[in-house]
């Protein structure tokens, strides 16, 4: 029995319809770089995901997409 509905990015919804957002500290750090090209690479990789994989975002930040 699945009690949760999958939703885009880091939103979760339970069986009664209550939704909340999960915030990952690592994601915030990766999107806080002072160099805009790193932030752009991380954000682009993030938008392509349905499941957040921090290792992939870290590679994007290093320029290894």
Secondary structure, DSSP 4 states (H G I P E B T S, - for coil): ---EEE-STTEEEETTS-EEE---HHHHHHTT-SSHHHHHHHHHHHHT-SS--HHHHHHHHHT--
